[in-house]
Amino acid sequence: MTEKFTVDDIQKLYAEQAAMHGTSGTSTIQDMRTRVLEVKALLPHLRPAMSVLEVGCGNGYTTTQVLAAYPDIRIKAFDFSPAMIDNAKKLDPDNRVGFFVGDVLKLDDTQAYDVVFSQRCIQNLVSWDDQKVALGNIVRALKPGGAYIMQEGFSTGLNNLNEARDELGLEPIPESWHNHFFDEPATIEFMLSLGCACTFQDAFLSGYYFGSRVLLPALMPKGAKVKSSSRLNDYFAALPPAGDFCPMKLLRFEKRA
């Protein structure tokens, strides 16, 4: 079966993103409200002095936010894109993180971290088989009792969002060409087979996405283009995350002690 995209496609995409956005928070996703909300959802799962690994750190935007919140946290971070790591190193002049180029499919750490987290990274792997390898490597890297904080795209939220759009006569939002969103029940079942139970789920973007991707386009005058810069989106971003209307959510998996 022909893959939806290739590893070379991903390398090219993120080299272009690195050149276009540099050290800006808009790198990898241009919606800064989403970036702010995903960091806000992540931080409560971390603690001072923890040993943490970020898988797919991009240009280091989230890594630096974590360090700002927890100055004494011990964090390592890597990305598959050399261009992204070049930008990340500019945000880490004192080498507090030690950003490095790495491949989650080749991650071989064993019981090294209290927490491993990823944001929109594992969804960029070319197949579910590769995703399972990545998840297995992440679980092995966790200490017993450690947690994997998975902020990735899931098909359930996208389907719910598009059903709501359809009721208002809006075209569906497709899965991006470079993503393989996860099947939530299958992912939870697979992680359980690795000794990791899902202990928490957070559709933290649901209120914002329902407002910005359903209500806003439905309210726009006919022919007017929806802009992410709309002041209405400031209101939608402050809504509580009711329901499940966004592909990206946070799942916390805890490794059996």
C-alpha positions in Angstrom: 0.0 0.0 0.0 1.3 3.5 -0.9 1.9 5.7 2.1 0.1 9.0 2.4 3.5 10.7 2.7 7.2 9.8 3.1 9.9 10.6 5.6 11.5 12.8 2.9 8.3 14.8 2.7 8.4 15.4 6.4 12.0 16.5 6.4 11.3 18.9 3.5 8.2 20.3 5.2 10.0 21.1 8.5 13.0 22.5 6.8 10.7 24.9 5.1 8.9 25.7 8.4 12.3 26.3 10.1 13.4 28.7 7.4 10.0 30.5 7.4 9.4 30.9 11.2 12.8 30.7 12.8 12.5 30.7 16.6 8.9 32.0 16.6 6.1 30.2 18.3 4.3 30.0 15.0 6.7 27.3 13.8 4.9 24.0 13.1 1.5 25.6 13.8 0.5 29.2 12.9 -2.4 29.4 15.4 -0.7 30.9 18.5 -3.8 30.4 20.6 -3.5 26.7 20.1 0.2 26.8 21.1 -0.6 28.7 24.3 -3.4 26.4 25.2 -1.4 23.2 24.5 1.4 24.5 26.8 -1.1 25.4 29.4 -2.6 21.9 29.3 0.9 20.3 29.6 2.3 22.2 32.5 0.1 20.7 35.3 1.6 17.3 34.5 5.1 18.4 35.3 6.8 19.0 38.6 10.1 20.7 39.8 13.3 18.7 39.5 11.6 16.0 37.3 13.7 14.3 34.6 11.8 15.0 31.3 12.2 14.1 27.6 10.4 16.0 24.8 10.0 14.0 21.7 9.7 16.2 18.6 10.6 19.5 20.1 10.6 21.5 16.8 12.3 24.9 17.4 12.2 24.5 21.2 9.2 26.8 21.8 7.5 24.5 24.3 10.8 23.5 25.9 11.6 27.1 26.8 8.1 27.5 28.2 8.6 24.5 30.4 11.9 25.8 31.7 10.3 29.2 32.4 7.6 27.5 34.6 10.0 25.0 36.2 13.6 26.4 36.2 15.1 23.4 37.9 13.5 20.8 35.8 15.9 18.4 34.0 14.8 18.3 30.4 16.2 16.9 27.2 14.6 17.5 23.8 15.2 16.3 20.3 13.7 16.6 16.8 14.0 14.7 13.6 14.7 18.0 11.7 18.2 19.3 11.8 16.9 22.7 10.7 14.5 22.9 13.6 17.3 21.9 16.1 19.5 24.7 14.7 16.7 27.1 15.6 16.1 25.5 19.0 19.8 26.0 19.9 19.4 29.7 19.4 16.8 29.7 22.3 19.2 27.7 24.5 22.5 29.8 24.5 23.5 28.4 27.9 22.9 24.8 26.8 20.5 24.1 29.6 18.6 21.7 27.4 21.2 20.4 25.0 18.9 20.1 22.0 19.9 17.3 19.6 18.8 15.7 16.4 17.1 12.4 17.0 14.6 9.8 15.7 11.9 8.5 18.0 12.0 5.2 16.0 15.6 4.8 17.2 15.1 6.0 20.8 16.9 3.5 23.0 16.8 5.1 26.5 15.6 2.7 29.2 13.8 3.8 32.4 15.4 7.2 32.3 12.6 9.8 32.6 9.8 10.7 35.0 7.8 12.2 32.1 8.1 12.0 28.3 5.8 14.2 26.2 5.1 14.9 22.6 3.1 17.6 20.8 1.9 16.9 17.3 4.9 14.7 16.6 4.0 11.0 16.5 1.1 11.9 14.2 3.8 12.8 11.6 5.1 9.2 11.3 4.2 7.5 8.1 2.1 4.6 9.4 0.4 3.1 12.5 3.1 0.4 12.5 5.8 3.2 12.9 3.6 4.9 15.5 3.5 1.7 17.5 7.3 1.4 17.4 7.6 5.0 18.6 5.1 4.4 21.5 7.0 1.3 22.5 10.3 3.2 22.6 8.7 6.0 24.7 7.3 3.5 27.2 10.7 1.8 27.6 12.3 5.3 28.2 9.9 5.9 31.2 10.8 5.0 34.7 8.3 2.7 36.5 5.5 4.9 37.6 6.4 7.5 35.0 4.0 9.2 32.6 3.8 9.8 28.9 1.9 13.0 28.1 0.5 12.5 24.6 -0.7 15.7 22.8 -1.5 14.3 19.4 -4.3 14.3 16.9 -7.2 11.9 17.2 -9.8 11.1 14.6 -12.7 11.2 17.0 -12.4 14.9 17.7 -12.0 15.7 14.0 -15.1 13.6 13.1 -17.2 15.3 15.8 -16.0 18.7 14.6 -16.9 18.0 11.0 -20.3 16.6 12.0 -21.1 19.9 13.7 -19.8 21.8 10.7 -22.0 19.7 8.4 -25.1 20.6 10.4 -24.4 24.3 9.6 -23.7 23.7 5.9 -19.9 24.0 6.2 -17.4 21.9 4.3 -15.4 19.3 6.4 -11.9 20.1 7.5 -9.7 17.3 6.2 -6.8 15.7 8.1 -3.6 17.4 7.0 -1.6 15.7 4.3 1.3 15.1 6.7 -0.7 13.6 9.6 -1.9 10.2 10.6 -4.4 10.9 13.4 -4.7 8.2 16.1 -7.7 5.9 16.7 -8.3 6.6 20.4 -9.6 3.2 21.5 -6.9 1.4 19.6 -4.2 3.6 21.0 -5.4 3.1 24.6 -5.6 -0.6 24.1 -2.1 -0.8 22.6 -0.6 1.3 25.4 -2.3 -0.9 27.9 -0.6 -3.9 26.2 2.7 -2.1 26.9 1.9 -1.7 30.6 0.6 1.9 30.4 -2.9 2.8 31.5 -4.7 5.9 30.3 -5.4 7.8 33.5 -6.5 11.2 32.1 -8.0 12.6 28.9 -8.3 16.3 28.2 -9.9 17.7 25.1 -8.4 21.0 26.1 -9.0 22.7 22.7 -12.6 21.7 22.3 -14.2 25.0 23.3 -11.8 27.0 21.2 -12.1 24.8 18.1 -15.9 24.7 18.3 -16.0 28.4 18.4 -13.3 29.2 15.8 -13.9 26.3 13.4 -17.7 25.9 13.7 -19.4 29.1 15.1 -17.1 31.7 13.5 -17.4 30.5 9.9 -21.1 30.0 10.3 -21.5 33.6 11.6 -19.4 35.2 8.9 -21.2 37.2 6.2 -21.6 35.3 3.0 -18.4 35.3 1.0 -16.3 36.7 3.8 -13.1 34.8 4.7 -12.5 33.5 8.2 -9.3 34.9 9.7 -7.5 33.4 12.7 -6.8 36.9 13.8 -10.5 37.6 14.4 -11.1 39.2 17.8 -13.9 36.7 18.3 -11.3 34.0 18.6 -9.9 35.7 21.7 -13.3 34.9 23.3 -13.5 31.4 21.9 -10.0 30.6 23.2 -11.2 31.4 26.7 -14.2 29.0 26.6 -14.1 25.9 28.7 -13.2 22.8 26.8 -16.7 21.2 26.8 -17.3 18.2 24.5 -14.8 16.7 22.1 -14.6 18.9 19.1 -10.9 19.1 18.3 -8.6 16.5 16.9 -5.8 17.3 19.2 -6.2 16.3 22.8 -4.1 15.3 25.8 -3.9 11.7 27.0 -1.9 10.8 30.1 -0.5 7.3 30.2 1.1 6.0 33.4 3.6 3.1 33.3 3.0 0.3 35.7 5.3 0.7 38.7 
